[in-house]
Amino acid sequence: MGIISGTLSAIISGVTFCFCSASASLCSAWCGNDKPSTSPPSAKSGRMRSVVLLGFSIIVALSFQYGLGPNVSQLQWSYFIDAWTQSCENDNPELVKVCSGNAGVYRASSAAFFFFVIFGLAALCKPTANRDAWPAKYALYCLLCAGTCFIPNDPIFMPIYLWVARIGSVFFVLLQQIILVDVAYNWNESWIEKADKAEIDEGTGKGKKWLGAILFSCFVLYAGSLVAIILLYVHFGGCQSNDAFISITLVGSIIATIVQLTMSETGSLLTSASMTAYVTYLCGSAVSKNPNAVCNPKLGETSVGNIVVGLMFVFISLMWTGFSYTNDKRLGGSTTAAPEASVEDAEEGKPVGGVVVNEDADATTTESSDTASPKSFNNSWKLNAVMALVCCWYAMTLTGWGSIDKRGDISNPDAGDVSMWMLIVSQWIALLLYLWTLIAPSLFPDRDFS
């Protein structure tokens, strides 16, 4: 019997080992390394897997905010209830539920924030850390998130992490505006470069198609912005704050365009059109966050359809923020390119009128994208830094920057006074920043802004 038992144990152990090895291989194929360990990393190493983890954390945050948090008092565990309702004392039981829901968001967000901070530091020491051991990383995040559920709100989440998230979100707002101004300039410069290249490579007059594309894009952007502003007046007008926001958007866009046409030597009409479209979008987003139902027709009845649409919109917009702002070029990573490098790649590292961006991204090679310059070893941590800021941003977006009143409902989770004002302030920063890039070369002629 002993021999049989030993044999069965050995067989079971062997089968278990094979099963675990196969499972590990499948996990590694899906979320493990994407390149040989000897291949130097770029700033975007592990980007997709980081965005997937961000998306998972947002789902957990929404589940905590509208599932576990408001219903925590129904649990039969006094410690758990006290941990989630601490610092939420209020005579209004509904506000207590909102506060507990916010605490759930802070738990999921803080776990993701500290995850990206830890692996950002790891990437400084070992640049390949961004693309290594992702099954273990996902497991680590789940453990961190589960652990936060047993930590009382005070003081870790409220007020410490709340203020960390607020400060991080402010930095992310500023980063957003700098990047968008940079993108607007680079779009025009890229198409001008393509027009010049077509004139040289294809013959005289062949570059006109790109110049025509610039003019057509300007028309579409200005026309679309004008139509959007009219629609904002029609659907969101009638309230003093909304009317002021929409009017400032219209006047600010006109002033920026006039300054660009009459005073600036560095600006372009396409850049102005792009900024007009962007600030119009910010205005629309701001008025749609107004928690006053009289001023905001978007705040309808809380139905299953509205809840699903509202949560899906918030989830997709937050995921897109995490995906778009971790783009390799926006991270200022190595601009290594394939042999047929694009004009956009050649534009990396140029200072743009009044704002210096990507000034360290000047190392280019003509090797394949799998090979990175030594400078790229120092850029992989930037992915984690941006993702950490995005975690702060989504926590503040979902909780109305930590407020428990004057905010939206489950069908409009990102509505609220603070969210509305942060968006409109972001718009003003973007307009002022763009105006600065237009007038800075004239105010400081001795400084090179080219």
C-alpha positions in Angstrom: 0.0 0.0 0.0 2.9 2.3 0.8 4.3 1.8 -2.7 0.9 2.5 -4.3 0.4 5.6 -2.2 3.8 6.9 -3.1 3.3 6.2 -6.7 -0.1 8.0 -6.7 1.4 10.9 -4.9 4.2 11.1 -7.4 1.8 11.0 -10.3 -0.5 13.6 -8.8 2.5 15.9 -8.1 3.8 15.5 -11.6 0.4 16.2 -13.1 0.0 19.2 -10.8 3.4 20.5 -11.8 2.6 20.1 -15.5 -0.7 21.8 -15.1 0.8 24.8 -13.2 3.7 25.0 -15.7 1.2 25.1 -18.6 -1.0 27.7 -16.8 2.0 29.8 -16.2 3.1 29.6 -19.9 -0.4 30.6 -21.0 -0.4 33.5 -18.6 3.0 34.6 -19.7 1.9 34.4 -23.4 -1.0 36.7 -22.6 0.4 39.1 -20.1 4.1 38.3 -19.7 7.2 39.5 -21.6 6.6 40.7 -25.2 10.3 40.8 -26.1 13.5 38.9 -25.2 15.0 39.9 -21.9 18.1 41.0 -23.8 16.2 43.5 -25.9 16.5 47.0 -24.5 13.2 48.5 -23.3 11.5 51.6 -24.6 9.3 54.1 -22.8 6.2 52.1 -23.8 7.4 48.7 -22.5 4.4 47.2 -20.7 2.1 50.0 -21.8 -0.8 47.8 -22.8 -0.6 45.7 -19.7 -0.4 48.8 -17.6 -3.5 50.2 -19.3 -5.3 46.8 -18.7 -4.5 47.1 -15.0 -5.7 50.7 -15.0 -9.0 49.5 -16.5 -9.4 46.8 -13.9 -8.7 49.3 -11.1 -11.4 51.6 -12.5 -13.9 48.7 -12.6 -13.0 47.9 -9.0 -13.4 51.5 -8.0 -16.8 51.8 -9.6 -17.9 48.5 -7.9 -16.7 49.8 -4.6 -18.3 53.2 -5.1 -21.8 52.1 -6.1 -21.8 48.5 -4.8 -19.9 47.8 -1.7 -19.5 51.3 -0.3 -23.1 52.4 0.0 -24.2 48.9 1.3 -21.4 48.3 3.7 -23.7 48.8 6.7 -25.6 45.7 5.7 -22.6 43.5 6.4 -22.5 41.6 9.7 -18.9 42.6 10.5 -18.6 45.7 12.7 -14.9 46.2 12.1 -15.4 46.3 8.3 -18.3 48.8 8.7 -16.3 51.1 11.0 -13.3 51.0 8.6 -15.4 52.1 5.6 -17.6 54.7 7.4 -14.9 56.3 9.5 -14.7 60.1 8.9 -18.1 59.9 7.2 -20.2 61.0 10.1 -23.2 62.9 8.9 -26.8 63.4 9.9 -27.9 62.6 6.3 -27.6 58.8 5.8 -27.4 59.3 2.0 -24.3 61.5 2.3 -22.8 58.8 4.5 -23.3 56.3 1.7 -21.7 58.7 -0.8 -18.8 59.2 1.5 -18.3 55.4 1.9 -18.5 55.0 -1.8 -15.8 57.7 -2.2 -13.7 55.8 0.3 -14.0 52.7 -2.0 -12.7 54.7 -4.9 -9.7 55.8 -2.8 -9.0 52.2 -1.9 -8.9 51.0 -5.5 -7.1 54.1 -6.8 -4.5 54.2 -4.0 -3.6 50.5 -4.6 -3.1 51.2 -8.3 -1.2 54.5 -7.5 1.2 52.8 -5.1 1.6 49.9 -7.6 2.8 52.2 -10.3 5.0 54.2 -7.9 6.7 51.0 -6.8 7.3 49.7 -10.3 8.3 53.2 -11.4 11.1 53.0 -8.9 11.8 49.5 -10.0 12.1 50.7 -13.6 14.7 53.2 -12.5 16.8 50.4 -11.1 16.0 47.8 -13.8 14.5 49.3 -17.0 13.1 45.9 -18.1 10.9 45.8 -15.0 8.0 47.3 -17.0 7.6 44.2 -19.2 8.6 41.5 -16.7 6.4 39.2 -14.5 3.0 40.6 -15.3 1.0 37.7 -13.9 2.6 38.3 -10.6 2.0 42.1 -11.0 -1.7 41.5 -11.5 -1.8 39.2 -8.5 0.1 41.9 -6.4 -2.5 44.6 -7.3 -5.3 42.3 -6.3 -3.6 41.7 -3.0 -3.0 45.4 -2.5 -6.6 46.2 -3.3 -8.0 43.5 -1.0 -5.7 44.7 1.8 -6.9 48.3 1.5 -10.5 47.0 2.3 -9.4 46.4 5.9 -7.7 49.7 6.5 -9.8 52.4 8.2 -10.5 55.5 6.2 -8.7 57.9 8.7 -6.0 58.9 8.1 -4.7 56.8 5.2 -7.4 57.5 2.7 -9.0 60.6 4.2 -7.3 63.0 4.3 -3.8 61.7 3.3 -4.5 59.9 0.0 -7.3 62.4 -0.8 -4.8 65.2 -0.9 -2.2 63.2 -2.7 -4.7 62.5 -5.4 -5.8 66.2 -5.6 -2.2 67.4 -6.0 -1.4 64.6 -8.5 -4.5 65.5 -10.5 -3.5 69.2 -10.7 -0.1 68.1 -12.1 -1.9 65.9 -14.6 -4.2 68.7 -15.6 -1.2 70.9 -16.3 0.5 68.0 -18.2 -2.6 67.6 -20.3 -2.6 71.2 -21.5 1.1 71.2 -22.3 0.8 68.0 -24.3 -2.3 69.2 -26.2 -0.6 72.5 -27.2 2.5 70.5 -28.3 0.3 68.1 -30.4 -1.5 71.1 -32.1 1.9 72.6 -33.1 3.4 69.3 -34.2 0.4 68.5 -36.4 0.9 71.6 -38.4 4.7 71.2 -38.6 4.3 67.6 -39.6 2.1 68.4 -42.6 4.3 71.3 -43.6 7.2 69.0 -43.6 5.3 66.5 -45.7 4.4 69.2 -48.2 8.1 70.2 -48.5 9.2 66.6 -48.9 6.6 66.0 -51.6 7.9 69.1 -53.5 11.4 67.7 -53.4 10.7 64.0 -54.0 7.7 64.1 -56.3 8.2 67.4 -58.1 7.0 71.0 -58.1 3.3 71.4 -57.1 3.0 68.0 -55.5 3.1 69.5 -52.0 -0.2 71.4 -52.6 -2.2 68.4 -51.5 -0.8 68.7 -48.0 -1.4 72.4 -47.9 -4.9 71.8 -49.1 -5.4 69.3 -46.4 -4.3 71.9 -43.8 -6.8 74.4 -45.1 -9.6 71.8 -45.2 -8.8 70.7 -41.7 -8.9 74.3 -40.5 -12.4 74.7 -42.1 -13.7 71.5 -40.5 -12.3 72.3 -37.1 -13.6 75.9 -37.1 -17.0 75.0 -38.5 -17.4 72.1 -36.1 -16.4 74.3 -33.2 -18.9 77.0 -34.2 -21.7 74.4 -34.6 -20.8 73.0 -31.2 -20.9 76.4 -29.5 -24.3 77.1 -31.0 -25.6 73.8 -29.7 -24.2 74.5 -26.3 -26.1 77.8 -26.2 -29.3 76.0 -27.3 -29.1 73.0 -24.9 -27.1 74.3 -21.9 -27.8 78.1 -22.1 -30.1 80.0 -19.8 -27.9 79.6 -16.7 -25.5 82.4 -15.8 -22.5 80.0 -15.3 -23.1 78.1 -18.5 -23.6 81.2 -20.5 -20.4 82.7 -19.1 -18.4 79.5 -19.9 -19.7 79.3 -23.4 -19.1 83.0 -24.1 -15.6 82.9 -22.7 -14.9 79.9 -25.0 -16.1 81.8 -28.1 -14.3 85.1 -27.2 -11.1 83.3 -26.2 -10.9 81.3 -29.4 -11.4 84.5 -31.5 -8.7 86.4 -29.6 -6.3 83.5 -29.9 -6.9 83.3 -33.7 -6.5 87.1 -34.1 -3.3 87.1 -32.2 -1.9 84.2 -34.2 -2.8 85.9 -37.5 -1.6 89.4 -36.6 1.1 89.2 -34.0 2.7 85.8 -34.1 5.5 84.5 -36.3 5.5 81.0 -34.9 1.8 80.1 -34.8 -0.3 78.7 -37.6 -4.0 78.6 -38.5 -4.2 74.8 -38.1 -2.8 75.1 -34.6 -5.3 77.8 -33.8 -8.1 75.7 -35.2 -7.0 72.7 -33.2 -6.9 74.7 -30.0 -10.4 76.2 -30.8 -11.8 72.7 -31.2 -10.1 71.5 -28.0 -11.3 74.4 -25.8 -14.8 73.9 -27.2 -14.7 70.3 -26.2 -13.5 71.3 -22.7 -16.4 73.8 -22.5 -18.9 71.1 -23.5 -17.4 68.7 -20.9 -17.6 71.4 -18.2 -21.3 72.3 -18.7 -22.2 68.6 -18.9 -20.7 68.2 -15.4 -23.0 70.9 -13.9 -24.8 69.2 -11.1 -27.7 71.6 -11.4 -30.5 69.7 -13.3 -32.0 73.1 -14.4 -28.7 73.9 -16.2 -27.9 70.4 -17.3 -30.4 68.5 -19.3 -28.0 65.5 -19.3 -29.0 64.9 -15.6 -32.1 62.9 -16.3 -33.9 60.2 -14.4 -31.8 57.4 -12.9 -32.8 54.4 -15.0 -30.9 51.2 -15.8 -30.2 52.5 -19.3 -28.8 55.8 -18.1 -26.7 54.0 -15.4 -25.2 51.7 -18.0 -24.5 54.4 -20.5 -23.1 56.8 -17.9 -20.8 54.2 -16.3 -19.6 53.0 -19.7 -18.9 56.5 -20.9 -16.9 57.3 -17.8 -15.0 54.0 -18.0 -14.1 54.4 -21.7 -13.1 58.1 -21.3 -10.8 57.2 -18.3 -9.3 54.3 -20.2 -8.7 56.5 -23.2 -7.0 59.0 -21.0 -4.7 56.3 -19.6 -4.0 54.9 -23.1 -3.4 58.2 -25.0 -1.2 59.9 -22.4 1.1 57.0 -22.2 1.9 57.2 -25.9 5.7 56.7 -26.5 6.1 60.1 -28.1 4.2 61.9 -25.3 6.4 60.1 -22.7 9.4 61.7 -24.3 11.0 58.3 -24.9 13.6 57.3 -27.4 12.6 58.4 -30.9 14.1 55.3 -32.5 12.5 54.5 -35.8 12.5 52.0 -38.6 14.6 52.7 -41.7 11.7 54.6 -43.2 11.2 57.0 -40.4 8.1 59.2 -40.5 8.1 63.0 -40.4 6.4 62.9 -37.1 9.3 61.0 -35.6 11.7 63.6 -37.0 9.7 66.2 -35.1 10.3 64.8 -31.7 12.4 67.0 -29.4 11.7 70.3 -31.0 10.9 73.2 -28.7 7.6 74.8 -29.6 7.0 78.5 -29.4 7.3 79.5 -25.7 7.1 76.0 -24.3 10.1 73.6 -24.3 9.0 70.0 -24.6 10.8 66.7 -25.0 14.1 68.5 -24.9 15.9 65.3 -23.8 14.4 63.2 -26.6 17.1 64.0 -29.2 18.7 60.6 -29.6 17.6 59.0 -32.8 18.9 56.0 -34.7 18.1 54.3 -37.9 17.9 50.8 -36.5 14.7 48.8 -36.0 12.2 49.7 -33.2 13.3 46.6 -31.3 16.7 48.3 -30.6 16.8 51.3 -28.3 19.5 53.9 -27.6 21.1 53.9 -24.1 19.0 57.0 -23.3 15.8 55.0 -23.6 16.9 52.9 -20.6 16.1 56.0 -18.5 12.7 56.6 -19.9 10.7 53.4 -19.0 9.9 54.9 -15.5 7.9 57.7 -17.2 5.1 55.3 -18.1 4.6 54.4 -14.5 4.8 58.1 -13.4 2.0 59.1 -15.9 -0.1 56.1 -14.9 0.2 57.1 -11.2 -1.0 60.6 -12.1 -3.9 59.0 -14.1 -4.9 57.1 -11.0 -5.1 60.3 -9.1 -7.1 61.9 -11.9 -9.7 59.1 -12.1 -10.1 59.1 -8.3 -10.9 62.8 -8.3 -13.1 62.5 -11.4 -15.3 59.8 -9.9 -15.6 61.5 -6.5 -16.0 65.1 -7.5 -12.6 65.9 -6.1 -13.6 64.5 -2.7 -16.9 66.2 -2.3 -20.0 64.4 -1.1 -22.7 67.0 -2.1 -23.5 69.0 -5.2 -22.5 66.2 -7.5 -24.1 63.8 -9.9 -25.6 60.4 -9.4 -24.8 56.8 -10.6 -26.0 57.6 -14.1 -23.7 60.7 -14.2 -20.9 59.7 -11.8 -18.4 62.4 -12.9 -20.8 65.3 -12.6 -20.2 67.9 -9.8 -19.3 71.5 -9.0 -15.6 70.8 -8.5 -15.4 68.6 -11.7 -17.1 71.3 -13.7 -14.8 74.1 -12.4 -11.6 72.0 -12.9 -12.5 71.4 -16.5 -13.2 75.1 -17.2 -10.0 76.1 -15.4 -8.2 73.6 -17.6 -9.6 75.3 -20.6 -8.4 78.7 -19.4 -5.0 77.3 -18.7 -4.9 75.9 -22.3 -5.9 79.2 -23.8 -3.4 81.2 -21.7 -0.7 78.7 -22.5 -1.4 78.9 -26.2 -1.5 82.7 -26.2 1.9 82.6 -24.4 3.4 80.5 -27.1 2.2 83.0 -29.6 3.4 86.2 -27.9 6.5 84.9 -26.1 8.9 85.2 -29.2 7.8 88.9 -29.6 8.2 89.7 -25.9 11.6 88.0 -25.7 13.2 88.4 -29.1 16.7 87.5 -27.7 15.5 84.0 -26.7 15.4 81.3 -29.4 11.9 79.8 -29.6 12.3 78.2 -33.0 
